[in-house]
């Protein structure tokens, strides 16, 4: 269970919601709860300026970043 004061932090940002969802799935498959934010702007035709982000709890930020780095280097 997350501490009550554990805030959400961005661990990845892009303009492609599909990429963000792939990363979210990788994180969740490895036990890290994650959310995709900002995709409503991408769907509204603002994909070139939208900032779609994958966010996790701050307490899991380091682990999430490590997993993202490993996933991108394979």
C-alpha positions as CSV (number, residue, x, y, z in Angstrom):
1,X,0.0,0.0,0.0
2,X,1.3,3.5,-0.9
3,X,1.9,6.1,1.8
4,X,-0.9,8.6,1.9
5,X,1.5,11.5,1.0
6,X,3.1,9.6,-1.9
7,X,2.6,12.0,-4.9
8,X,2.6,11.1,-8.6
9,X,5.6,11.9,-10.7
10,X,6.2,11.8,-14.4
11,X,8.7,9.1,-15.5
12,X,8.2,9.4,-19.3
13,X,6.8,12.0,-21.6
14,X,6.1,11.9,-25.4
15,X,3.5,13.0,-27.9
16,X,2.3,9.5,-28.8
17,X,-0.3,8.0,-26.5
18,X,0.3,4.5,-27.9
19,X,3.9,4.6,-26.7
20,X,2.8,5.8,-23.3
21,X,0.3,3.0,-23.0
22,X,3.0,0.4,-23.9
23,X,5.2,1.7,-21.2
24,X,2.4,1.8,-18.7
25,X,1.7,-1.9,-19.4
26,X,5.3,-2.8,-19.0
27,X,5.4,-1.1,-15.6
28,X,2.1,-2.6,-14.5
29,X,3.2,-6.1,-15.6
30,X,6.2,-5.6,-13.3
31,X,4.1,-4.6,-10.3
32,X,4.4,-0.8,-10.6
33,X,1.0,1.0,-10.7
34,X,1.1,3.6,-13.5
35,X,-1.2,6.0,-15.3
36,X,-1.2,7.8,-18.6
37,X,-2.1,11.5,-18.5
38,X,-2.6,14.1,-21.1
39,X,-3.8,11.9,-23.9
40,X,-7.1,13.8,-24.2
41,X,-5.1,16.6,-25.8
42,X,-3.5,14.2,-28.2
43,X,-6.9,12.9,-29.2
44,X,-8.2,16.4,-29.7
45,X,-5.9,17.0,-32.6
46,X,-3.1,18.6,-30.6
47,X,-0.7,15.6,-30.9
48,X,2.3,17.7,-31.9
49,X,2.1,19.8,-28.8
50,X,0.4,17.4,-26.4
51,X,2.6,16.1,-23.6
52,X,1.4,12.6,-22.9
53,X,3.0,11.4,-19.7
54,X,3.4,8.1,-17.8
55,X,3.2,8.8,-14.0
56,X,3.9,6.6,-11.0
57,X,4.0,7.0,-7.3
58,X,7.2,8.9,-6.2
59,X,8.2,6.0,-4.0
60,X,8.5,3.8,-7.1
61,X,10.1,6.4,-9.5
62,X,13.6,5.0,-9.4
63,X,12.4,1.4,-10.1
64,X,10.1,2.6,-12.9
65,X,12.9,4.6,-14.6
66,X,15.2,1.6,-14.4
67,X,12.6,-0.6,-16.0
68,X,11.9,1.9,-18.8
69,X,15.6,2.2,-19.5
70,X,15.9,-1.6,-19.7
71,X,12.8,-1.8,-21.9
72,X,14.1,0.8,-24.4
73,X,17.6,-0.7,-24.6
74,X,16.5,-4.2,-25.5
